[in-house]
Amino acid sequence: MMRPLRVVGLDLSTAATGIASTHASTGEPQLWTQVIDTSKRPLRVQTDIIDMAVRRACGYGSGNRLIGAARVDVVVLEGTFSRKSGSDYPLHHVRANVLQWLWRMGIPVVDVSPATVKVWATGSGATRGVNKVTKNKVIEATIATYGHLLNIPRDDNACDATALMSLGLAAYGQPLAPMPHGRAAEVIDGICWPTLALEAA
């Protein structure tokens, strides 16, 4: 028998990081999503705030001690990109810090490109014209699909994190809700998913 999967969806940002999870920090099943506002703060402060928020979402407190009886099974993280000017350095710094901690703790991470997140949320990957998938379209689609299950802020970071969490659940056979489009299997099959031990104790 398969136990409920514990997934965290992450959309990292130096301004507003989106986090969504299937469980509370203490391990009880509880769907939630939030936005961590770190705008207008020094990079070192942004890094610390985001780092602690991610650790708590994964089930850890200070000193890397488990808060509850178990930790997250997998983290589904939105990928990043590079800018020629180097203005994206702060985001890469935050991302590297989070990834290093996840690696050190042995927590599996699945990297999903921003384009794939859009397709998962809306069923479309259009990048131009009237059908272009905008942030607002992702927000509308995510709230329409999952808004009856949890309170989702009308924020693109929160909605991306929620979409990532739901993608992880669906990939392991525990979908949060039926997808309103026919591209779910295509998206899941296009991502490399780690093998997880999900047998009930």
N, C-alpha and C positions, 0 to 999 in steps of 0.2 A: 504494500500500500504506500502511495506517495504522500509525503507530508506537505503542508503548504510551503511554498517557496518564499524566501525572504529576499526581496529585491530592493535596491536603491537606484533611482535614476538621478543622474547629475548633469546639469548644464552649468559648467563653471564660467564665471565672469568676475572681473575685478570690480565691476559696478554692482551687479545684482545676480548672485548665484541661485539657480533653481535647484531644489532638492525635493524628491518625491520618494516615498517609501511605503512598503506594505505593512510595516510593523513600527511600533513605538520603540524608543531607544532601549527600553527594558525588555523588549521581546514579545510583548503582547500584539496580536494582530490588530492593526489600526492603519487604515489608509490615510495618508496625509501628504500635503505638499506645502512648501513655503519658499519665500524668497529672502535671501540673506543680503541686505543692503550694506555694501561696503564702499559705496562711492565717496569720493572726496576724502579718502583716508590714505595715509602713507602705505606703500606696498607691504612693508613688514607687518603692519597691523591688519591689512586685508588678508594676507597669507595666514596669520594666526587665527583670525575669526573664521575664515572658510575651513581651515584645517580642523578646528574643534567642532564645527557644525557637521562636517563629513564624518568625523570619528563617532560622534553621538548617533548619527543616522545609521552607522554601521554597527552600533551596539557597544561602543567603547567610551569610557570616561577618562579621567586624568590618569596618567601613568600607564596608559594602554590596558586598563583593566576592564573586563567585561562588566557591563551594567546588569545584564540579565543572565540567563542560562546559556544563550547561544548568540551567535553573531550573524551578520548578513551572509547570504549564499553567494551572491554575485552583484557587482556594481556595473550598471550600463551607463556609459559615459559618452556625451556628445563629443565628437572629434573637433579639432581646431584647424586653423589655417595660418598662413604667414603673410605679412605685409612687407613690402620692400623697404619701407621707412624704418622698420624695427619698432614701430609703435606698439606692436603686439607682444613685446618682451614681457611686460607685467603678467599677461595672461599665461604665457608659457611658463613663467616662474611659478605661478600658483598651481598650474596643472602638474608640473614636475614634482612639486612638493606633495601634492595629493597622491599622485601615482607612486611615488617613492614609499609613502606610508602604506598604501594598499599592498604594494609588492612585499614590503617588509613583514606585513601581517599575514601574507599568503592568501589574500582575498582576490578571487578571480575578477578580472575587469574585461568588459567587452566594449570596444571602441566603435561608435556608430557615426558615420559622417552626417553633417548637417543636412545634406541633400536627402539622405535616406530617412532621416527623422521626418522631413516634410512629406515624403511619400507615405510613410507609415501613418502619419496623422491624417492626411487628406486624400490619399489615393492618387495624387498627382505630383509629378516632378517638374512641372512647367517652370521655366526660368525667365520667360519673357511673354509679352503680349497680355491680353485681357485675362488669360488663364494663369498668369504667373502666381506661384504660391507665395504669398506674402506672410509676414509674421501674424497679421490679423487673421488670415485664413486658417493658420495653424491654431491660433487661439480659439476661434469659433468652432473648428472641428473637434478639438480636444475637449472643450467644455460640453459640446453636444454629445460626444460619445461617453464621457466619464463623469460629467457633472452631477449625475444622479447618485453617484457612489461616494464622492468626496467633494469638499469645498475647494475649488481651484481658483486662485486669483486670476483676474484678467491680465495676465502678464506673460510675455512670450517665454521668459526663462522658466517660470513655473509650469507652463504648458509643455515646453520641450522636455522638462524633467519627468512630467507625468506620462508623456508619450514614451519616453525611454523605459520607464518602469513597466508600463503595460506591454511594451515590446518584449522585454525580458520574460515576463510572465507567460506570454503567448508562445514564445520560443520553446519553453519547457512544458507546454501542454496545460498551462493553468491560466487561460485568457481571462482578463479582467472584465471584458465585455465583447460582444460580437463587433467586428469591424464593419463599418458601413460601405466598404469598398471591396473589390475582389483582388487586391494586390498583397494581402497579408502574407500568404505563403511565399510569394516571390521575394518580399523583403526579408523574411526570416531565413530563407534558403541562401540569401546573398551575404549572410554574416557568419563568421566563424564563432561558434558557441562552445565553451568549455564543457567537459563532462562533469556533472555534479552528482553527489551522493544525496539522493532525495528520498530514500526509503525511510518510512516511519520507524521510530525506535520501538 
